[in-house]
Amino acid sequence: GDSVTQMEGPVTLSEEAFLTINCTYTATGYPSLFWYVQYPGEGLQLLLKATKADDKGSNKGFEATYRKETTSFHLEKGSVQVSDSAVYFCALSESVNMLTFGGGTRLMVKP
Amino acid sequence: EAGVAQSPRYKIIEKRQSVAFWCNPISGHATLYWYQQILGQGPKLLIQFQNNGVVDDSQLPKDRFSAERLKGVDSTLKIQPAKLEDSAVYLCASSTLGREWRNTIYFGEGSWLTVV
């Protein structure tokens, strides 16, 4: 079945550091890929998405490129802020509106 | 636009007791989901409704969990009797149908359940 694997956290960075959170997936077809973010005490929010190979999703300075050849969708940001501290979830969807999530990666950004 | 509303936000119950969670989706969203998120894990889909019909409930433990969506709007998720391993955050989510919004799912803040 479908699955998503994320790097384990927590990831601890200083402000303005470069961020990469790795995500790889297994799917039988051609899924859509997503990153969701969960800030402390809040619900999941869609951060960005890509629906086909080589698409790049971007939002709030974050970006991720759909790499079919490596079945990856790594999340990157050039300069993180303290306000980016949250848990980040990679997810995929093969059928309409049904998500499979990874285990989440906690990011802690120190001033 | 109002988001997905859930209540209660927090609940502590003893094992073998029952609990119910309520969800009001975004207005006009035909599809409603309940996810279970155990601490340190990603959310797992329990049940998906389209209008008031069940699309997928393959991961719902039907011996103790039940869910309904009367009139195709609000939904209730019930656990009876609760077990210790049911301690989790129960997330309600909703989405529209239609190509533009395909696969964009909006989540509520969750209902945190602790079973002691």
HADDOCK unambig.tbl for C-alpha pairs under 7 A between the chains (distance, minus, plus):
assign (segid A and resid 42 and name CA) (segid B and resid 109 and name CA) 5.13 0.50 0.50
assign (segid A and resid 43 and name CA) (segid B and resid 107 and name CA) 6.00 0.50 0.50
assign (segid A and resid 43 and name CA) (segid B and resid 108 and name CA) 5.37 0.50 0.50
assign (segid A and resid 43 and name CA) (segid B and resid 109 and name CA) 3.74 0.50 0.50
assign (segid A and resid 43 and name CA) (segid B and resid 110 and name CA) 6.18 0.50 0.50
assign (segid A and resid 44 and name CA) (segid B and resid 107 and name CA) 5.59 0.50 0.50
assign (segid A and resid 45 and name CA) (segid B and resid 106 and name CA) 6.91 0.50 0.50
assign (segid A and resid 45 and name CA) (segid B and resid 107 and name CA) 6.73 0.50 0.50
assign (segid A and resid 96 and name CA) (segid B and resid 102 and name CA) 6.69 0.50 0.50
assign (segid A and resid 96 and name CA) (segid B and resid 103 and name CA) 5.97 0.50 0.50
assign (segid A and resid 97 and name CA) (segid B and resid 102 and name CA) 6.71 0.50 0.50
assign (segid A and resid 97 and name CA) (segid B and resid 103 and name CA) 4.44 0.50 0.50
assign (segid A and resid 101 and name CA) (segid B and resid 42 and name CA) 5.43 0.50 0.50
assign (segid A and resid 101 and name CA) (segid B and resid 43 and name CA) 6.22 0.50 0.50
assign (segid A and resid 102 and name CA) (segid B and resid 42 and name CA) 5.45 0.50 0.50
assign (segid A and resid 103 and name CA) (segid B and resid 40 and name CA) 6.93 0.50 0.50
assign (segid A and resid 103 and name CA) (segid B and resid 41 and name CA) 4.56 0.50 0.50
assign (segid A and resid 103 and name CA) (segid B and resid 42 and name CA) 4.24 0.50 0.50
assign (segid A and resid 104 and name CA) (segid B and resid 41 and name CA) 6.49 0.50 0.50
assign (segid A and resid 104 and name CA) (segid B and resid 42 and name CA) 5.80 0.50 0.50
